[in-house]
Amino acid sequence: MKKSLPVIASLLVATCALGLSGCTDAAKEMAQRSGSTASASVPTVDLSGVTKQDDIAALVPASVSGDGTLTIATSADYSPAEFLDANGKPIGYEVDLATALSKVLGLKVKFVNAEFDSIIPAVGSKYDMSISSFTVTSERTKSVNMVAYIKVGSRFNVAKGNPSKVDPSNPLNLCGLTIGVQTGTAQEEAINTYSTNCTKASKKAINVKSYAKFGDATTALAGKALDATFADSPVADYAAKQTNGAVVAVGDLVDPATQAVVINKNDTATTQAVQKAMQYLIDKGVWNQILTAWGIDTSQALKTATINPAE
């Protein structure tokens, strides 16, 4: 059964009351993100200088621009890329990027929070597009168009002190461990591949725990229900920072991969408009400004917004 974030937060607080070490700060973070306490301060990015570019906005088809609003799906529990503040408002560096894109296109923006693995099938019907840390894969580009903007690696997090002695330097070191990932992500696919390789090597399979929300995986890790989590490096690093040391990163970055905006495969016009808008934000330094505000390494930002790049 899937539990909502407020329930997870309450369970973690209760678990910590039983005396498990390393829980207090993680519980506080989950409670903040569920809206039950005051939210921690978050960066404010000044996008007032980003304005409509008529030549780019003219490319957007009436099917998208007709209502004056760009409807964007996001799985808003993947901080700092996209998550909810105490008032339930989406925030994060990808939310700021999406807002900047909408300004270039001369449209208002409406964010719809959805479970990650439900988004792609609904792009083009329920949503005009999605910006939600989607990794570019050949499988995805068969069904949707993708406009690239960043390339990030993946990272493992463990509980403080690394009680399970997780060593990700060799994937075979992970055999037999319990590792949490978000459903539908590149990390879920990778960790399942690692597990298959474990069994081929006559070792125990990895016990893969998939969560609809990555925040739930972080909660489980802080409560010692997991040996590790696996996520995009900005997300893993931010989780560690927000728990004040209850969760820490371990090992080097793994498999850098390109992430992209998702657009309906048949919507060539919107794809072209988004590509040009993204390139505009890159060239004008707005994308780097957003990343810097959120403490993200700008060397990960792409210089060219490519449509359907190779993996």
C-alpha positions as protocol buffer text, in pm:
chain_id: "A"
residue {
  index: 1
  type: MET
  ca { x: 0 y: 0 z: 0 }
}
residue {
  index: 2
  type: LYS
  ca { x: 129 y: 347 z: -84 }
}
residue {
  index: 3
  type: LYS
  ca { x: 133 y: 597 z: 198 }
}
residue {
  index: 4
  type: SER
  ca { x: 107 y: 975 z: 157 }
}
residue {
  index: 5
  type: LEU
  ca { x: 401 y: 1190 z: 261 }
}
residue {
  index: 6
  type: PRO
  ca { x: 228 y: 1323 z: 577 }
}
residue {
  index: 7
  type: VAL
  ca { x: 172 y: 964 z: 695 }
}
residue {
  index: 8
  type: ILE
  ca { x: 534 y: 873 z: 623 }
}
residue {
  index: 9
  type: ALA
  ca { x: 649 y: 1178 z: 818 }
}
residue {
  index: 10
  type: SER
  ca { x: 433 y: 1079 z: 1115 }
}
residue {
  index: 11
  type: LEU
  ca { x: 563 y: 724 z: 1107 }
}
residue {
  index: 12
  type: LEU
  ca { x: 922 y: 846 z: 1106 }
}
residue {
  index: 13
  type: VAL
  ca { x: 857 y: 1075 z: 1402 }
}
residue {
  index: 14
  type: ALA
  ca { x: 703 y: 783 z: 1589 }
}
residue {
  index: 15
  type: THR
  ca { x: 993 y: 556 z: 1497 }
}
residue {
  index: 16
  type: CYS
  ca { x: 1241 y: 812 z: 1622 }
}
residue {
  index: 17
  type: ALA
  ca { x: 1052 y: 837 z: 1950 }
}
residue {
  index: 18
  type: LEU
  ca { x: 1149 y: 474 z: 2005 }
}
residue {
  index: 19
  type: GLY
  ca { x: 1511 y: 582 z: 2016 }
}
residue {
  index: 20
  type: LEU
  ca { x: 1656 y: 496 z: 1676 }
}
residue {
  index: 21
  type: SER
  ca { x: 1965 y: 708 z: 1620 }
}
residue {
  index: 22
  type: GLY
  ca { x: 1999 y: 949 z: 1329 }
}
residue {
  index: 23
  type: CYS
  ca { x: 1627 y: 1009 z: 1293 }
}
residue {
  index: 24
  type: THR
  ca { x: 1549 y: 1349 z: 1438 }
}
residue {
  index: 25
  type: ASP
  ca { x: 1660 y: 1571 z: 1152 }
}
residue {
  index: 26
  type: ALA
  ca { x: 1523 y: 1341 z: 885 }
}
residue {
  index: 27
  type: ALA
  ca { x: 1186 y: 1340 z: 1057 }
}
residue {
  index: 28
  type: LYS
  ca { x: 1192 y: 1718 z: 1073 }
}
residue {
  index: 29
  type: GLU
  ca { x: 1270 y: 1740 z: 701 }
}
residue {
  index: 30
  type: MET
  ca { x: 989 y: 1505 z: 607 }
}
residue {
  index: 31
  type: ALA
  ca { x: 749 y: 1696 z: 831 }
}
residue {
  index: 32
  type: GLN
  ca { x: 854 y: 2024 z: 670 }
}
residue {
  index: 33
  type: ARG
  ca { x: 798 y: 1885 z: 323 }
}
residue {
  index: 34
  type: SER
  ca { x: 455 y: 1755 z: 420 }
}
residue {
  index: 35
  type: GLY
  ca { x: 360 y: 2106 z: 535 }
}
residue {
  index: 36
  type: SER
  ca { x: 321 y: 2019 z: 904 }
}
residue {
  index: 37
  type: THR
  ca { x: 592 y: 2263 z: 1016 }
}
residue {
  index: 38
  type: ALA
  ca { x: 748 y: 2579 z: 879 }
}
residue {
  index: 39
  type: SER
  ca { x: 942 y: 2523 z: 561 }
}
residue {
  index: 40
  type: ALA
  ca { x: 1317 y: 2569 z: 554 }
}
residue {
  index: 41
  type: SER
  ca { x: 1435 y: 2869 z: 354 }
}
residue {
  index: 42
  type: VAL
  ca { x: 1471 y: 2804 z: -16 }
}
residue {
  index: 43
  type: PRO
  ca { x: 1648 y: 3003 z: -289 }
}
residue {
  index: 44
  type: THR
  ca { x: 1464 y: 3282 z: -466 }
}
residue {
  index: 45
  type: VAL
  ca { x: 1556 y: 3322 z: -833 }
}
residue {
  index: 46
  type: ASP
  ca { x: 1483 y: 3659 z: -994 }
}
residue {
  index: 47
  type: LEU
  ca { x: 1330 y: 3582 z: -1334 }
}
residue {
  index: 48
  type: SER
  ca { x: 1189 y: 3931 z: -1387 }
}
residue {
  index: 49
  type: GLY
  ca { x: 1437 y: 3989 z: -1670 }
}
residue {
  index: 50
  type: VAL
  ca { x: 1308 y: 3690 z: -1868 }
}
residue {
  index: 51
  type: THR
  ca { x: 1051 y: 3812 z: -2118 }
}
residue {
  index: 52
  type: LYS
  ca { x: 848 y: 3683 z: -2410 }
}
residue {
  index: 53
  type: GLN
  ca { x: 1050 y: 3629 z: -2727 }
}
residue {
  index: 54
  type: ASP
  ca { x: 803 y: 3686 z: -3009 }
}
residue {
  index: 55
  type: ASP
  ca { x: 987 y: 3479 z: -3270 }
}
residue {
  index: 56
  type: ILE
  ca { x: 1001 y: 3178 z: -3038 }
}
residue {
  index: 57
  type: ALA
  ca { x: 651 y: 3221 z: -2897 }
}
residue {
  index: 58
  type: ALA
  ca { x: 511 y: 3227 z: -3252 }
}
residue {
  index: 59
  type: LEU
  ca { x: 621 y: 2864 z: -3293 }
}
residue {
  index: 60
  type: VAL
  ca { x: 385 y: 2737 z: -3021 }
}
residue {
  index: 61
  type: PRO
  ca { x: 72 y: 2583 z: -3178 }
}
residue {
  index: 62
  type: ALA
  ca { x: -274 y: 2705 z: -3086 }
}
residue {
  index: 63
  type: SER
  ca { x: -348 y: 2366 z: -2929 }
}
residue {
  index: 64
  type: VAL
  ca { x: -101 y: 2461 z: -2655 }
}
residue {
  index: 65
  type: SER
  ca { x: -116 y: 2842 z: -2647 }
}
residue {
  index: 66
  type: GLY
  ca { x: -492 y: 2876 z: -2694 }
}
residue {
  index: 67
  type: ASP
  ca { x: -571 y: 2899 z: -2324 }
}
residue {
  index: 68
  type: GLY
  ca { x: -266 y: 3113 z: -2251 }
}
residue {
  index: 69
  type: THR
  ca { x: -127 y: 2854 z: -2011 }
}
residue {
  index: 70
  type: LEU
  ca { x: 152 y: 2597 z: -2032 }
}
residue {
  index: 71
  type: THR
  ca { x: 46 y: 2293 z: -1829 }
}
residue {
  index: 72
  type: ILE
  ca { x: 354 y: 2112 z: -1701 }
}
residue {
  index: 73
  type: ALA
  ca { x: 358 y: 1782 z: -1512 }
}
residue {
  index: 74
  type: THR
  ca { x: 615 y: 1722 z: -1241 }
}
residue {
  index: 75
  type: SER
  ca { x: 669 y: 1457 z: -976 }
}
residue {
  index: 76
  type: ALA
  ca { x: 722 y: 1705 z: -696 }
}
residue {
  index: 77
  type: ASP
  ca { x: 913 y: 1499 z: -442 }
}
residue {
  index: 78
  type: TYR
  ca { x: 1261 y: 1506 z: -591 }
}
residue {
  index: 79
  type: SER
  ca { x: 1430 y: 1794 z: -416 }
}
residue {
  index: 80
  type: PRO
  ca { x: 1606 y: 2012 z: -511 }
}
residue {
  index: 81
  type: ALA
  ca { x: 1486 y: 1957 z: -868 }
}
residue {
  index: 82
  type: GLU
  ca { x: 1114 y: 1967 z: -790 }
}
residue {
  index: 83
  type: PHE
  ca { x: 934 y: 1944 z: -456 }
}
residue {
  index: 84
  type: LEU
  ca { x: 656 y: 2109 z: -256 }
}
residue {
  index: 85
  type: ASP
  ca { x: 696 y: 2388 z: -4 }
}
residue {
  index: 86
  type: ALA
  ca { x: 497 y: 2404 z: 320 }
}
residue {
  index: 87
  type: ASN
  ca { x: 203 y: 2552 z: 129 }
}
residue {
  index: 88
  type: GLY
  ca { x: 199 y: 2277 z: -134 }
}
residue {
  index: 89
  type: LYS
  ca { x: 354 y: 2498 z: -402 }
}
residue {
  index: 90
  type: PRO
  ca { x: 604 y: 2334 z: -641 }
}
residue {
  index: 91
  type: ILE
  ca { x: 958 y: 2471 z: -604 }
}
residue {
  index: 92
  type: GLY
  ca { x: 1302 y: 2364 z: -719 }
}
residue {
  index: 93
  type: TYR
  ca { x: 1558 y: 2435 z: -990 }
}
residue {
  index: 94
  type: GLU
  ca { x: 1353 y: 2256 z: -1258 }
}
residue {
  index: 95
  type: VAL
  ca { x: 1041 y: 2443 z: -1148 }
}
residue {
  index: 96
  type: ASP
  ca { x: 1233 y: 2768 z: -1194 }
}
residue {
  index: 97
  type: LEU
  ca { x: 1353 y: 2645 z: -1534 }
}
residue {
  index: 98
  type: ALA
  ca { x: 997 y: 2561 z: -1639 }
}
residue {
  index: 99
  type: THR
  ca { x: 879 y: 2903 z: -1523 }
}
residue {
  index: 100
  type: ALA
  ca { x: 1152 y: 3072 z: -1727 }
}
residue {
  index: 101
  type: LEU
  ca { x: 1058 y: 2866 z: -2034 }
}
residue {
  index: 102
  type: SER
  ca { x: 694 y: 2970 z: -2003 }
}
residue {
  index: 103
  type: LYS
  ca { x: 798 y: 3337 z: -1985 }
}
residue {
  index: 104
  type: VAL
  ca { x: 1002 y: 3307 z: -2305 }
}
residue {
  index: 105
  type: LEU
  ca { x: 698 y: 3147 z: -2471 }
}
residue {
  index: 106
  type: GLY
  ca { x: 470 y: 3424 z: -2343 }
}
residue {
  index: 107
  type: LEU
  ca { x: 248 y: 3186 z: -2145 }
}
residue {
  index: 108
  type: LYS
  ca { x: 141 y: 3147 z: -1786 }
}
residue {
  index: 109
  type: VAL
  ca { x: 255 y: 2825 z: -1622 }
}
residue {
  index: 110
  type: LYS
  ca { x: 46 y: 2569 z: -1439 }
}
residue {
  index: 111
  type: PHE
  ca { x: 220 y: 2285 z: -1255 }
}
residue {
  index: 112
  type: VAL
  ca { x: 43 y: 1954 z: -1198 }
}
residue {
  index: 113
  type: ASN
  ca { x: 194 y: 1718 z: -941 }
}
residue {
  index: 114
  type: ALA
  ca { x: 180 y: 1355 z: -1055 }
}
residue {
  index: 115
  type: GLU
  ca { x: 348 y: 1023 z: -982 }
}
residue {
  index: 116
  type: PHE
  ca { x: 662 y: 995 z: -1191 }
}
residue {
  index: 117
  type: ASP
  ca { x: 578 y: 680 z: -1384 }
}
residue {
  index: 118
  type: SER
  ca { x: 231 y: 811 z: -1476 }
}
residue {
  index: 119
  type: ILE
  ca { x: 355 y: 1125 z: -1652 }
}
residue {
  index: 120
  type: ILE
  ca { x: 488 y: 1019 z: -1993 }
}
residue {
  index: 121
  type: PRO
  ca { x: 167 y: 838 z: -2104 }
}
residue {
  index: 122
  type: ALA
  ca { x: -31 y: 1157 z: -2030 }
}
residue {
  index: 123
  type: VAL
  ca { x: 195 y: 1411 z: -2205 }
}
residue {
  index: 124
  type: GLY
  ca { x: -1 y: 1556 z: -2496 }
}
residue {
  index: 125
  type: SER
  ca { x: -339 y: 1481 z: -2341 }
}
residue {
  index: 126
  type: LYS
  ca { x: -344 y: 1591 z: -1976 }
}
residue {
  index: 127
  type: TYR
  ca { x: -18 y: 1790 z: -1993 }
}
residue {
  index: 128
  type: ASP
  ca { x: 151 y: 2005 z: -2255 }
}
residue {
  index: 129
  type: MET
  ca { x: 491 y: 1877 z: -2140 }
}
residue {
  index: 130
  type: SER
  ca { x: 686 y: 1761 z: -1837 }
}
residue {
  index: 131
  type: ILE
  ca { x: 1005 y: 1873 z: -1666 }
}
residue {
  index: 132
  type: SER
  ca { x: 1080 y: 1618 z: -1397 }
}
residue {
  index: 133
  type: SER
  ca { x: 1441 y: 1492 z: -1419 }
}
residue {
  index: 134
  type: PHE
  ca { x: 1362 y: 1255 z: -1705 }
}
residue {
  index: 135
  type: THR
  ca { x: 1675 y: 1074 z: -1821 }
}
residue {
  index: 136
  type: VAL
  ca { x: 1710 y: 1044 z: -2198 }
}
residue {
  index: 137
  type: THR
  ca { x: 1686 y: 682 z: -2314 }
}
residue {
  index: 138
  type: SER
  ca { x: 1633 y: 530 z: -2656 }
}
residue {
  index: 139
  type: GLU
  ca { x: 1317 y: 367 z: -2524 }
}
residue {
  index: 140
  type: ARG
  ca { x: 1171 y: 702 z: -2416 }
}
residue {
  index: 141
  type: THR
  ca { x: 1257 y: 884 z: -2739 }
}
residue {
  index: 142
  type: LYS
  ca { x: 1057 y: 621 z: -2928 }
}
residue {
  index: 143
  type: SER
  ca { x: 740 y: 747 z: -2761 }
}
residue {
  index: 144
  type: VAL
  ca { x: 810 y: 1115 z: -2677 }
}
residue {
  index: 145
  type: ASN
  ca { x: 1033 y: 1401 z: -2788 }
}
residue {
  index: 146
  type: MET
  ca { x: 1299 y: 1513 z: -2541 }
}
residue {
  index: 147
  type: VAL
  ca { x: 1482 y: 1848 z: -2523 }
}
residue {
  index: 148
  type: ALA
  ca { x: 1805 y: 1820 z: -2324 }
}
residue {
  index: 149
  type: TYR
  ca { x: 1928 y: 2072 z: -2067 }
}
residue {
  index: 150
  type: ILE
  ca { x: 2155 y: 1901 z: -1811 }
}
residue {
  index: 151
  type: LYS
  ca { x: 2377 y: 1596 z: -1761 }
}
residue {
  index: 152
  type: VAL
  ca { x: 2405 y: 1456 z: -1409 }
}
residue {
  index: 153
  type: GLY
  ca { x: 2545 y: 1145 z: -1250 }
}
residue {
  index: 154
  type: SER
  ca { x: 2386 y: 913 z: -995 }
}
residue {
  index: 155
  type: ARG
  ca { x: 2488 y: 874 z: -632 }
}
residue {
  index: 156
  type: PHE
  ca { x: 2431 y: 636 z: -343 }
}
residue {
  index: 157
  type: ASN
  ca { x: 2329 y: 764 z: -1 }
}
residue {
  index: 158
  type: VAL
  ca { x: 2357 y: 571 z: 324 }
}
residue {
  index: 159
  type: ALA
  ca { x: 2260 y: 631 z: 687 }
}
residue {
  index: 160
  type: LYS
  ca { x: 2512 y: 817 z: 903 }
}
residue {
  index: 161
  type: GLY
  ca { x: 2815 y: 600 z: 975 }
}
residue {
  index: 162
  type: ASN
  ca { x: 2733 y: 367 z: 685 }
}
residue {
  index: 163
  type: PRO
  ca { x: 2619 y: 88 z: 921 }
}
residue {
  index: 164
  type: SER
  ca { x: 2583 y: -162 z: 637 }
}
residue {
  index: 165
  type: LYS
  ca { x: 2935 y: -81 z: 506 }
}
residue {
  index: 166
  type: VAL
  ca { x: 2801 y: -7 z: 159 }
}
residue {
  index: 167
  type: ASP
  ca { x: 3081 y: 12 z: -100 }
}
residue {
  index: 168
  type: PRO
  ca { x: 2945 y: 102 z: -446 }
}
residue {
  index: 169
  type: SER
  ca { x: 3289 y: 105 z: -612 }
}
residue {
  index: 170
  type: ASN
  ca { x: 3194 y: -229 z: -769 }
}
residue {
  index: 171
  type: PRO
  ca { x: 2826 y: -309 z: -838 }
}
residue {
  index: 172
  type: LEU
  ca { x: 2886 y: -666 z: -717 }
}
residue {
  index: 173
  type: ASN
  ca { x: 2955 y: -521 z: -372 }
}
residue {
  index: 174
  type: LEU
  ca { x: 2586 y: -430 z: -359 }
}
residue {
  index: 175
  type: CYS
  ca { x: 2463 y: -790 z: -387 }
}
residue {
  index: 176
  type: GLY
  ca { x: 2231 y: -887 z: -102 }
}
residue {
  index: 177
  type: LEU
  ca { x: 2170 y: -528 z: 11 }
}
residue {
  index: 178
  type: THR
  ca { x: 1834 y: -349 z: 31 }
}
residue {
  index: 179
  type: ILE
  ca { x: 1840 y: -36 z: -184 }
}
residue {
  index: 180
  type: GLY
  ca { x: 1568 y: 223 z: -237 }
}
residue {
  index: 181
  type: VAL
  ca { x: 1496 y: 406 z: -564 }
}
residue {
  index: 182
  type: GLN
  ca { x: 1212 y: 607 z: -714 }
}
residue {
  index: 183
  type: THR
  ca { x: 976 y: 418 z: -941 }
}
residue {
  index: 184
  type: GLY
  ca { x: 1034 y: 468 z: -1313 }
}
residue {
  index: 185
  type: THR
  ca { x: 1376 y: 633 z: -1281 }
}
residue {
  index: 186
  type: ALA
  ca { x: 1701 y: 547 z: -1454 }
}
residue {
  index: 187
  type: GLN
  ca { x: 1834 y: 442 z: -1114 }
}
residue {
  index: 188
  type: GLU
  ca { x: 1558 y: 184 z: -1076 }
}
residue {
  index: 189
  type: GLU
  ca { x: 1653 y: 37 z: -1412 }
}
residue {
  index: 190
  type: ALA
  ca { x: 2024 y: 41 z: -1326 }
}
residue {
  index: 191
  type: ILE
  ca { x: 1987 y: -118 z: -983 }
}
residue {
  index: 192
  type: ASN
  ca { x: 1772 y: -398 z: -1130 }
}
residue {
  index: 193
  type: THR
  ca { x: 2046 y: -460 z: -1387 }
}
residue {
  index: 194
  type: TYR
  ca { x: 2302 y: -473 z: -1105 }
}
residue {
  index: 195
  type: SER
  ca { x: 2080 y: -725 z: -927 }
}
residue {
  index: 196
  type: THR
  ca { x: 2060 y: -946 z: -1235 }
}
residue {
  index: 197
  type: ASN
  ca { x: 2438 y: -940 z: -1259 }
}
residue {
  index: 198
  type: CYS
  ca { x: 2457 y: -1045 z: -894 }
}
residue {
  index: 199
  type: THR
  ca { x: 2255 y: -1359 z: -959 }
}
residue {
  index: 200
  type: LYS
  ca { x: 2459 y: -1432 z: -1271 }
}
residue {
  index: 201
  type: ALA
  ca { x: 2767 y: -1419 z: -1049 }
}
residue {
  index: 202
  type: SER
  ca { x: 2602 y: -1665 z: -807 }
}
residue {
  index: 203
  type: LYS
  ca { x: 2553 y: -1393 z: -545 }
}
residue {
  index: 204
  type: LYS
  ca { x: 2239 y: -1281 z: -366 }
}
residue {
  index: 205
  type: ALA
  ca { x: 2012 y: -1050 z: -562 }
}
residue {
  index: 206
  type: ILE
  ca { x: 1974 y: -690 z: -453 }
}
residue {
  index: 207
  type: ASN
  ca { x: 1651 y: -630 z: -266 }
}
residue {
  index: 208
  type: VAL
  ca { x: 1521 y: -334 z: -469 }
}
residue {
  index: 209
  type: LYS
  ca { x: 1261 y: -120 z: -295 }
}
residue {
  index: 210
  type: SER
  ca { x: 1082 y: 115 z: -535 }
}
residue {
  index: 211
  type: TYR
  ca { x: 900 y: 421 z: -402 }
}
residue {
  index: 212
  type: ALA
  ca { x: 654 y: 651 z: -578 }
}
residue {
  index: 213
  type: LYS
  ca { x: 822 y: 943 z: -399 }
}
residue {
  index: 214
  type: PHE
  ca { x: 1196 y: 964 z: -336 }
}
residue {
  index: 215
  type: GLY
  ca { x: 1128 y: 1139 z: -5 }
}
residue {
  index: 216
  type: ASP
  ca { x: 979 y: 813 z: 121 }
}
residue {
  index: 217
  type: ALA
  ca { x: 1302 y: 633 z: 34 }
}
residue {
  index: 218
  type: THR
  ca { x: 1505 y: 891 z: 227 }
}
residue {
  index: 219
  type: THR
  ca { x: 1273 y: 848 z: 525 }
}
residue {
  index: 220
  type: ALA
  ca { x: 1321 y: 472 z: 514 }
}
residue {
  index: 221
  type: LEU
  ca { x: 1698 y: 510 z: 488 }
}
residue {
  index: 222
  type: ALA
  ca { x: 1714 y: 744 z: 787 }
}
residue {
  index: 223
  type: GLY
  ca { x: 1504 y: 492 z: 981 }
}
residue {
  index: 224
  type: LYS
  ca { x: 1750 y: 212 z: 889 }
}
residue {
  index: 225
  type: ALA
  ca { x: 1490 y: 25 z: 681 }
}
residue {
  index: 226
  type: LEU
  ca { x: 1724 y: 45 z: 380 }
}
residue {
  index: 227
  type: ASP
  ca { x: 2096 y: -7 z: 337 }
}
residue {
  index: 228
  type: ALA
  ca { x: 2119 y: 270 z: 73 }
}
residue {
  index: 229
  type: THR
  ca { x: 1927 y: 483 z: -174 }
}
residue {
  index: 230
  type: PHE
  ca { x: 2023 y: 557 z: -535 }
}
residue {
  index: 231
  type: ALA
  ca { x: 1928 y: 882 z: -711 }
}
residue {
  index: 232
  type: ASP
  ca { x: 2047 y: 1165 z: -933 }
}
residue {
  index: 233
  type: SER
  ca { x: 2347 y: 1332 z: -771 }
}
residue {
  index: 234
  type: PRO
  ca { x: 2180 y: 1672 z: -708 }
}
residue {
  index: 235
  type: VAL
  ca { x: 1889 y: 1494 z: -542 }
}
residue {
  index: 236
  type: ALA
  ca { x: 2112 y: 1266 z: -334 }
}
residue {
  index: 237
  type: ASP
  ca { x: 2335 y: 1555 z: -226 }
}
residue {
  index: 238
  type: TYR
  ca { x: 2037 y: 1772 z: -132 }
}
residue {
  index: 239
  type: ALA
  ca { x: 1879 y: 1489 z: 69 }
}
residue {
  index: 240
  type: ALA
  ca { x: 2200 y: 1449 z: 267 }
}
residue {
  index: 241
  type: LYS
  ca { x: 2219 y: 1824 z: 332 }
}
residue {
  index: 242
  type: GLN
  ca { x: 1857 y: 1853 z: 442 }
}
residue {
  index: 243
  type: THR
  ca { x: 1884 y: 1573 z: 699 }
}
residue {
  index: 244
  type: ASN
  ca { x: 2178 y: 1745 z: 870 }
}
residue {
  index: 245
  type: GLY
  ca { x: 2394 y: 1434 z: 855 }
}
residue {
  index: 246
  type: ALA
  ca { x: 2135 y: 1162 z: 925 }
}
residue {
  index: 247
  type: VAL
  ca { x: 2190 y: 1059 z: 562 }
}
residue {
  index: 248
  type: VAL
  ca { x: 2526 y: 1090 z: 384 }
}
residue {
  index: 249
  type: ALA
  ca { x: 2664 y: 1027 z: 35 }
}
residue {
  index: 250
  type: VAL
  ca { x: 2899 y: 737 z: -28 }
}
residue {
  index: 251
  type: GLY
  ca { x: 3124 y: 656 z: -325 }
}
residue {
  index: 252
  type: ASP
  ca { x: 3183 y: 835 z: -654 }
}
residue {
  index: 253
  type: LEU
  ca { x: 2932 y: 952 z: -911 }
}
residue {
  index: 254
  type: VAL
  ca { x: 2795 y: 678 z: -1134 }
}
residue {
  index: 255
  type: ASP
  ca { x: 2693 y: 685 z: -1502 }
}
residue {
  index: 256
  type: PRO
  ca { x: 2641 y: 1053 z: -1595 }
}
residue {
  index: 257
  type: ALA
  ca { x: 2325 y: 1081 z: -1805 }
}
residue {
  index: 258
  type: THR
  ca { x: 2139 y: 1352 z: -1993 }
}
residue {
  index: 259
  type: GLN
  ca { x: 1802 y: 1479 z: -1869 }
}
residue {
  index: 260
  type: ALA
  ca { x: 1540 y: 1649 z: -2083 }
}
residue {
  index: 261
  type: VAL
  ca { x: 1198 y: 1809 z: -2116 }
}
residue {
  index: 262
  type: VAL
  ca { x: 933 y: 1560 z: -2231 }
}
residue {
  index: 263
  type: ILE
  ca { x: 693 y: 1660 z: -2511 }
}
residue {
  index: 264
  type: ASN
  ca { x: 436 y: 1464 z: -2712 }
}
residue {
  index: 265
  type: LYS
  ca { x: 602 y: 1273 z: -2998 }
}
residue {
  index: 266
  type: ASN
  ca { x: 359 y: 1412 z: -3255 }
}
residue {
  index: 267
  type: ASP
  ca { x: 391 y: 1774 z: -3142 }
}
residue {
  index: 268
  type: THR
  ca { x: 681 y: 1890 z: -3356 }
}
residue {
  index: 269
  type: ALA
  ca { x: 591 y: 2258 z: -3327 }
}
residue {
  index: 270
  type: THR
  ca { x: 597 y: 2266 z: -2946 }
}
residue {
  index: 271
  type: THR
  ca { x: 917 y: 2062 z: -2949 }
}
residue {
  index: 272
  type: GLN
  ca { x: 1086 y: 2319 z: -3173 }
}
residue {
  index: 273
  type: ALA
  ca { x: 957 y: 2607 z: -2961 }
}
residue {
  index: 274
  type: VAL
  ca { x: 1084 y: 2450 z: -2638 }
}
residue {
  index: 275
  type: GLN
  ca { x: 1422 y: 2375 z: -2795 }
}
residue {
  index: 276
  type: LYS
  ca { x: 1466 y: 2737 z: -2902 }
}
residue {
  index: 277
  type: ALA
  ca { x: 1339 y: 2869 z: -2567 }
}
residue {
  index: 278
  type: MET
  ca { x: 1578 y: 2642 z: -2380 }
}
residue {
  index: 279
  type: GLN
  ca { x: 1868 y: 2750 z: -2600 }
}
residue {
  index: 280
  type: TYR
  ca { x: 1776 y: 3113 z: -2534 }
}
residue {
  index: 281
  type: LEU
  ca { x: 1790 y: 3055 z: -2156 }
}
residue {
  index: 282
  type: ILE
  ca { x: 2124 y: 2877 z: -2190 }
}
residue {
  index: 283
  type: ASP
  ca { x: 2276 y: 3148 z: -2408 }
}
residue {
  index: 284
  type: LYS
  ca { x: 2153 y: 3431 z: -2184 }
}
residue {
  index: 285
  type: GLY
  ca { x: 2294 y: 3266 z: -1871 }
}
residue {
  index: 286
  type: VAL
  ca { x: 1953 y: 3221 z: -1708 }
}
residue {
  index: 287
  type: TRP
  ca { x: 1993 y: 2843 z: -1671 }
}
residue {
  index: 288
  type: ASN
  ca { x: 2329 y: 2888 z: -1497 }
}
residue {
  index: 289
  type: GLN
  ca { x: 2175 y: 3157 z: -1275 }
}
residue {
  index: 290
  type: ILE
  ca { x: 1904 y: 2914 z: -1163 }
}
residue {
  index: 291
  type: LEU
  ca { x: 2150 y: 2632 z: -1092 }
}
residue {
  index: 292
  type: THR
  ca { x: 2382 y: 2862 z: -900 }
}
residue {
  index: 293
  type: ALA
  ca { x: 2096 y: 2981 z: -680 }
}
residue {
  index: 294
  type: TRP
  ca { x: 2016 y: 2620 z: -588 }
}
residue {
  index: 295
  type: GLY
  ca { x: 2379 y: 2527 z: -523 }
}
residue {
  index: 296
  type: ILE
  ca { x: 2404 y: 2297 z: -825 }
}
residue {
  index: 297
  type: ASP
  ca { x: 2735 y: 2257 z: -1009 }
}
residue {
  index: 298
  type: THR
  ca { x: 2689 y: 2454 z: -1333 }
}
residue {
  index: 299
  type: SER
  ca { x: 2941 y: 2235 z: -1516 }
}
residue {
  index: 300
  type: GLN
  ca { x: 2651 y: 1988 z: -1546 }
}
residue {
  index: 301
  type: ALA
  ca { x: 2447 y: 2236 z: -1754 }
}
residue {
  index: 302
  type: LEU
  ca { x: 2448 y: 2165 z: -2126 }
}
residue {
  index: 303
  type: LYS
  ca { x: 2563 y: 2427 z: -2376 }
}
residue {
  index: 304
  type: THR
  ca { x: 2329 y: 2305 z: -2647 }
}
residue {
  index: 305
  type: ALA
  ca { x: 1961 y: 2214 z: -2610 }
}
residue {
  index: 306
  type: THR
  ca { x: 1946 y: 1910 z: -2838 }
}
residue {
  index: 307
  type: ILE
  ca { x: 1626 y: 1735 z: -2943 }
}
residue {
  index: 308
  type: ASN
  ca { x: 1633 y: 1359 z: -2880 }
}
residue {
  index: 309
  type: PRO
  ca { x: 2008 y: 1331 z: -2812 }
}
residue {
  index: 310
  type: ALA
  ca { x: 2175 y: 991 z: -2799 }
}
residue {
  index: 311
  type: GLU
  ca { x: 2195 y: 825 z: -2459 }
}
